[in-house]
Amino acid sequence: MKIDTAIVIFSGHNERAVLSFCGFAKGVDLDIYIVANGSDDRIFLTDYSKNVILSREKDKLTLEDLLAFSTTVRQISNKERIFILPSTEYLNRFLLKNHVTLRSSNIEYGLCSEQIYNLISDKHSFGKLCATHGISTPHEFDDPPRFYPYVIKPRHYRNRTGMLDRPAIISNEDQADRYLCDLSLEEYYFQEFVEGRSIYLLYYFFREGNYRVYSQENLIQQSNGGSIILAKSGSYQYESIAKQFAGLFSSIGFHGLVMVEVRLNGDEFYMIEANPRLWGPSQLILDSGMDLFDAFARIMT
């Protein structure tokens, strides 16, 4: 799959997904150029260290840096077109925020519009959108409920002070007191904790409206809603819930990669969250023969 595009990968975060895509790229002969996240980036411990062409100051990225990196990649690769792998939430929102400058500089990244991206990625807004499409979500509370466990989620990617936060499972009163004492509760919302099978619905939507969909069932997860560390491919893409989500994404004009986490409780599916970017356990895409990366790579040609 030789193409006249230099694919730039920012490593150092969402490492499993980045390595999975690097493996895919190697298998189909894509040209990748990695920008490491400081000298201690674990990419240097992998076979892809030879693809590292630059190293940025750890956990720092500015528009000026990105444009300079792209100039260097063009010089090294002798390719004019730059494609940045949309690998992390921070990077994706950074790219979308600077979309005018990047596109005028012939730098692409395969994401939908900023408005649609935020609508999906912000957990509260996506939950409301699901409700309008008849998709079940966990019961929601404005204030901390009087039972345990429950889940607390930030309404937006960043709070008013610019800090990032992530959902947390609150299991008892002591934990609630410790976790909630310093929070501005109006910036969060609360949901019941839904038991059941944890499932990912895995999509790629083309601009033309057609799509690919697969699924995985998650077997082992890190504590407190952390990363999935063991999963198997599933057949949930044939359930009606997969078509419901496909209709939802098509209705808002979404294109790109997206993973939707659902819980199957009894015979009902509940939406937990959606990530319109690469997801951690992406190696299963390759191991199970899913063609999601192949579909994604078409926009790089």
C-alpha positions in Angstrom: 0.0 0.0 0.0 2.6 2.5 -1.1 1.1 6.0 -0.9 2.5 9.5 -1.4 1.7 10.5 2.1 3.9 10.7 5.2 2.1 9.4 8.3 3.2 11.2 11.5 2.6 9.4 14.8 2.9 11.1 18.1 3.8 8.4 20.6 3.9 8.4 24.4 0.2 8.1 25.2 -2.4 5.5 24.3 0.6 3.3 23.7 -1.1 0.1 22.9 -3.2 1.7 20.2 -0.2 3.4 18.7 1.8 0.2 18.6 -1.1 -1.7 17.0 -1.3 0.9 14.2 2.5 0.8 13.8 2.2 -3.0 13.3 -0.6 -2.5 10.8 1.5 0.1 8.9 4.5 -2.2 8.8 2.4 -5.0 7.4 1.0 -2.9 4.5 4.1 -0.9 3.8 3.0 2.5 5.0 5.6 5.1 5.7 5.4 6.2 9.3 7.4 8.9 11.1 7.3 8.9 14.8 7.6 12.0 17.1 8.6 10.6 20.5 7.4 12.1 23.8 10.7 12.9 25.4 13.8 10.8 25.7 12.1 8.2 28.1 9.3 7.4 25.7 8.8 3.7 25.7 8.6 3.7 21.9 12.4 3.5 22.1 12.1 0.0 23.6 10.2 -1.3 20.6 11.1 -2.3 17.0 9.6 1.0 15.9 12.4 3.1 17.5 14.0 3.2 14.0 11.0 5.1 12.8 11.5 7.9 15.4 12.7 11.0 13.6 12.1 13.6 16.3 11.6 14.0 20.0 9.4 16.7 21.5 9.6 18.1 25.0 7.8 15.7 27.2 4.0 16.2 27.3 4.3 19.5 25.3 2.9 20.3 21.9 2.4 23.7 20.3 1.1 24.6 16.9 4.6 26.0 16.0 6.1 22.7 17.1 3.7 20.7 14.9 4.3 22.8 11.9 8.1 22.5 12.4 7.8 18.7 12.8 5.8 18.5 9.6 8.5 20.5 7.7 11.1 18.1 8.9 9.1 15.1 7.9 8.6 16.6 4.4 12.3 17.0 4.1 13.1 13.5 5.2 10.4 11.7 3.4 10.3 13.9 0.2 6.5 13.8 0.5 4.3 16.9 0.5 1.2 15.5 2.1 1.2 15.0 5.9 -1.3 12.8 7.7 -1.3 12.8 11.5 -2.6 9.7 13.2 -5.5 10.8 15.5 -4.3 8.7 18.4 -5.3 10.5 21.7 -8.1 12.7 23.0 -5.7 15.6 23.7 -4.1 15.4 20.3 -7.4 15.1 18.4 -8.8 18.2 20.1 -5.6 20.1 19.5 -5.8 19.2 15.8 -9.4 20.2 15.5 -8.8 23.5 17.3 -6.2 24.4 14.8 -7.9 22.9 11.7 -7.8 26.1 9.6 -4.0 26.4 9.9 -3.3 22.7 9.5 -5.4 22.3 6.4 -3.9 25.3 4.7 -0.5 23.7 5.4 -1.6 20.4 3.7 -1.8 18.6 7.0 -4.7 16.1 7.4 -5.8 13.9 10.3 -9.0 12.0 9.4 -11.4 13.4 11.9 -14.9 14.8 11.7 -15.7 18.4 12.5 -14.9 19.8 16.0 -18.5 20.2 16.8 -19.4 16.6 16.0 -16.3 15.3 17.7 -17.1 17.1 21.0 -20.7 16.0 20.8 -19.6 12.4 20.8 -16.6 12.5 23.0 -18.1 14.6 25.8 -20.0 11.9 27.8 -23.0 14.0 28.9 -23.8 15.3 25.5 -23.5 11.9 23.9 -25.7 10.4 26.5 -28.4 13.0 25.7 -28.0 12.3 22.0 -28.4 8.6 22.5 -31.6 9.2 24.4 -33.1 11.0 21.4 -32.4 7.9 19.3 -34.0 5.5 21.7 -30.7 4.1 23.1 -30.7 3.3 26.8 -28.2 4.9 29.1 -27.7 4.4 32.9 -30.1 6.3 35.1 -28.8 9.7 35.8 -28.8 11.9 39.0 -28.0 15.5 39.5 -26.7 14.9 43.0 -24.7 12.0 44.5 -27.1 9.2 45.1 -27.6 7.6 48.5 -26.6 4.1 47.4 -23.4 2.4 46.1 -21.8 1.8 43.8 -22.4 4.7 41.4 -20.4 6.5 38.7 -19.4 10.1 38.6 -18.5 11.6 35.2 -17.3 15.0 34.1 -19.8 16.8 31.8 -17.0 18.1 29.5 -13.4 17.1 28.5 -12.0 20.0 30.6 -13.5 21.7 33.6 -13.5 25.5 34.0 -10.0 25.6 35.4 -8.7 23.7 32.4 -8.0 20.5 34.3 -8.8 17.0 32.9 -10.8 14.4 34.8 -12.1 10.9 34.1 -15.1 8.9 35.3 -14.8 7.2 38.7 -16.7 4.4 40.4 -17.7 5.4 43.9 -18.1 2.2 46.0 -18.7 3.5 49.6 -19.3 6.5 51.8 -15.6 7.0 52.7 -14.6 7.0 49.1 -17.3 9.4 48.2 -16.2 11.8 50.9 -12.6 11.7 49.7 -13.4 12.0 46.1 -16.1 14.6 46.2 -14.7 17.0 48.7 -12.7 19.2 46.3 -15.0 19.0 43.3 -17.3 21.6 41.8 -20.2 19.3 41.6 -22.0 21.3 38.9 -19.3 20.2 36.5 -20.1 16.5 37.0 -23.1 14.2 36.8 -23.9 10.9 38.4 -25.1 7.6 37.0 -26.1 4.2 38.3 -23.5 1.6 37.9 -24.7 -0.9 35.4 -23.7 -4.6 35.8 -23.3 -6.9 32.9 -21.2 -7.8 30.0 -18.8 -5.1 28.8 -18.8 -4.8 25.0 -17.2 -2.5 22.5 -18.9 -1.8 19.2 -16.1 -0.9 16.8 -16.9 1.3 13.7 -15.3 3.0 10.8 -17.6 5.4 8.9 -16.7 6.6 5.4 -17.6 10.1 4.3 -20.0 8.6 1.8 -22.1 7.2 4.7 -21.3 3.5 4.5 -19.4 1.8 7.4 -17.7 -1.2 8.8 -18.6 -2.6 12.2 -17.2 -5.2 14.5 -17.4 -6.0 18.2 -15.4 -7.3 21.1 -16.3 -8.6 24.5 -14.1 -7.4 27.3 -13.1 -10.0 29.8 -10.6 -8.4 32.2 -10.3 -4.7 33.0 -8.1 -2.7 35.2 -9.7 -1.4 38.5 -12.1 1.6 38.6 -12.9 1.5 34.9 -9.3 1.4 33.7 -7.9 -0.1 30.5 -9.1 -3.4 29.0 -6.4 -6.0 29.3 -8.1 -9.1 27.9 -10.9 -9.2 25.3 -12.2 -11.5 22.5 -13.9 -10.7 19.3 -17.7 -10.9 19.4 -20.7 -11.1 17.2 -22.6 -8.1 18.7 -22.3 -6.2 15.5 -25.3 -8.3 14.3 -27.5 -7.1 17.1 -30.0 -4.3 16.5 -28.1 -2.0 18.9 -25.3 -1.8 16.3 -27.7 -0.6 13.7 -29.1 1.9 16.1 -25.7 3.5 16.7 -24.9 3.4 13.0 -28.1 5.4 12.4 -27.2 7.8 15.1 -23.7 8.5 13.7 -24.9 8.8 10.2 -27.6 11.2 11.2 -25.1 13.7 12.5 -22.7 13.3 9.6 -19.9 11.6 11.5 -17.0 10.0 9.7 -13.9 8.2 11.1 -13.1 5.6 13.7 -15.3 5.3 16.8 -15.6 2.8 19.6 -18.8 2.7 21.6 -18.8 0.9 25.0 -22.0 -0.7 26.0 -23.1 -3.0 28.9 -25.4 -5.9 28.3 -27.6 -6.2 31.4 -30.1 -9.0 30.9 -31.4 -8.5 27.4 -30.9 -4.7 27.3 -27.9 -2.7 26.1 -26.8 0.5 27.9 -24.5 3.0 26.4 -21.5 3.8 28.6 -19.3 6.1 26.5 -17.9 6.6 23.0 -14.4 7.4 21.9 -14.0 8.8 18.3 -10.4 7.9 18.1 -8.0 4.9 18.4 -8.8 2.8 21.4 -6.4 0.9 23.7 -6.9 -2.8 22.9 -6.6 -2.2 19.1 -4.4 -5.2 18.6 -7.6 -7.3 18.5 -8.3 -5.5 15.2 -5.3 -7.2 13.7 -5.5 -10.5 15.5 -9.1 -11.0 14.5 -8.8 -9.9 10.9 -11.0 -6.8 11.2 -10.5 -4.4 8.3 -11.0 -1.2 10.3 -7.5 0.0 9.9 -7.6 -0.9 6.2 -10.7 1.2 5.8 -9.1 4.1 7.8 -6.0 3.9 5.6 -8.0 4.7 2.5 -8.2 8.3 3.4 -4.4 8.5 3.5 -4.2 7.7 -0.2 
